[in-house]
Amino acid sequence: MERSAVEACYLVMRVPRHDGVIGELSRRIHGTFHDSPNFIVGYNALLQAGIAGHVIMEERGRRWHNETLDDTLERARRHLHLSTNEHDSMIMDFLKERLVLREGQYWWPDWMRSALVWWRPGTT
């Protein structure tokens, strides 16, 4: 990035909740809490590379919603990179506990925020 940058490098990363649904399902299925490549992982990688970038965090997050429980299951399977239905029953039970049915849609309790990290090459 730095070789291509004219004045600054900008990196936008997802900021997952510490108690997010996908993260908890990942812990149950894969044995480790993981909710996609995200700000925590990315910023730590930058620090290890000697880059302490400036951070601008979104104040409010956006919430996901789906029309049907089947759609929520498909979203969970996609995020968890599952290609079989081996865990579908457990996932569905968990989603029924955690999601909220409101106005005919299933709302995820998680919010998704973004963080913008930026730095000027050669100045960190």
LOMAR-383725 format. One line per field, with one value per residue (C-alpha): residue in three letters; residue number from 0; x, y, z. Coordinates in steps of 0.05 Angstrom, whole numbers, always signed. Example, Ala and Ser with C-alpha at 12.3 -4.5 7.8 and 13.67 -1.06 7.14 Angstrom:
<rs>
aa: [ALA	SER]
i: [0	1]
x: [+246	+273]
y: [-90	-21]
z: [+156	+143]
</rs>
This chain:
<rs>
aa: [MET	GLU	ARG	SER	ALA	VAL	GLU	ALA	CYS	TYR	LEU	VAL	MET	ARG	VAL	PRO	ARG	HIS	ASP	GLY	VAL	ILE	GLY	GLU	LEU	SER	ARG	ARG	ILE	HIS	GLY	THR	PHE	HIS	ASP	SER	PRO	ASN	PHE	ILE	VAL	GLY	TYR	ASN	ALA	LEU	LEU	GLN	ALA	GLY	ILE	ALA	GLY	HIS	VAL	ILE	MET	GLU	GLU	ARG	GLY	ARG	ARG	TRP	HIS	ASN	GLU	THR	LEU	ASP	ASP	THR	LEU	GLU	ARG	ALA	ARG	ARG	HIS	LEU	HIS	LEU	SER	THR	ASN	GLU	HIS	ASP	SER	MET	ILE	MET	ASP	PHE	LEU	LYS	GLU	ARG	LEU	VAL	LEU	ARG	GLU	GLY	GLN	TYR	TRP	TRP	PRO	ASP	TRP	MET	ARG	SER	ALA	LEU	VAL	TRP	TRP	ARG	PRO	GLY	THR	THR]
i: [0	1	2	3	4	5	6	7	8	9	10	11	12	13	14	15	16	17	18	19	20	21	22	23	24	25	26	27	28	29	30	31	32	33	34	35	36	37	38	39	40	41	42	43	44	45	46	47	48	49	50	51	52	53	54	55	56	57	58	59	60	61	62	63	64	65	66	67	68	69	70	71	72	73	74	75	76	77	78	79	80	81	82	83	84	85	86	87	88	89	90	91	92	93	94	95	96	97	98	99	100	101	102	103	104	105	106	107	108	109	110	111	112	113	114	115	116	117	118	119	120	121	122	123]
x: [+0	+55	+91	+26	+5	+12	+0	-32	-56	-128	-156	-228	-241	-302	-309	-347	-381	-346	-410	-433	-475	-426	-367	-403	-424	-352	-330	-380	-365	-292	-268	-246	-283	-276	-321	-285	-220	-231	-204	-174	-135	-117	-94	-51	-19	-4	+27	+71	+93	+112	+51	+10	-44	-97	-166	-234	-290	-362	-406	-466	-469	-516	-558	-570	-639	-668	-738	-739	-705	-678	-646	-613	-586	-557	-525	-494	-469	-438	-402	-378	-354	-395	-406	-447	-511	-477	-487	-553	-596	-550	-543	-619	-631	-580	-609	-679	-651	-612	-650	-710	-772	-797	-845	-840	-764	-710	-662	-592	-573	-504	-487	-433	-388	-328	-262	-220	-145	-99	-26	+25	+78	+146	+120	+102]
y: [+0	+48	+41	+58	+115	+187	+221	+171	+100	+87	+21	+9	-51	-82	-76	-137	-140	-179	-219	-225	-282	-304	-300	-344	-394	-396	-413	-469	-498	-482	-477	-405	-338	-307	-258	-244	-208	-145	-82	-118	-167	-115	-61	-111	-132	-59	-49	-110	-78	-14	+25	+61	+90	+142	+112	+141	+97	+100	+123	+80	+12	-18	-80	-139	-167	-224	-241	-314	-360	-399	-334	-325	-396	-384	-319	-354	-413	-364	-324	-388	-417	-480	-524	-578	-578	-615	-558	-530	-554	-523	-459	-453	-464	-410	-362	-372	-353	-292	-260	-215	-221	-150	-126	-192	-193	-227	-176	-195	-165	-150	-84	-74	-14	+5	+36	+77	+71	+119	+139	+175	+127	+134	+175	+120]
z: [+0	+19	-48	-85	-39	-61	+6	+54	+63	+82	+107	+127	+171	+204	+280	+307	+374	+428	+440	+367	+341	+287	+335	+385	+332	+308	+378	+383	+314	+301	+373	+369	+371	+302	+266	+200	+187	+227	+259	+319	+276	+224	+272	+310	+244	+228	+297	+286	+220	+257	+235	+288	+245	+263	+276	+261	+287	+264	+322	+306	+275	+225	+241	+196	+183	+143	+118	+141	+189	+130	+105	+174	+171	+102	+126	+185	+143	+93	+147	+181	+114	+123	+62	+96	+138	+196	+245	+219	+277	+330	+289	+280	+355	+371	+321	+349	+418	+396	+338	+348	+305	+292	+239	+202	+198	+238	+267	+289	+356	+329	+298	+247	+251	+210	+230	+183	+196	+160	+161	+119	+90	+123	+183	+232]
</rs>
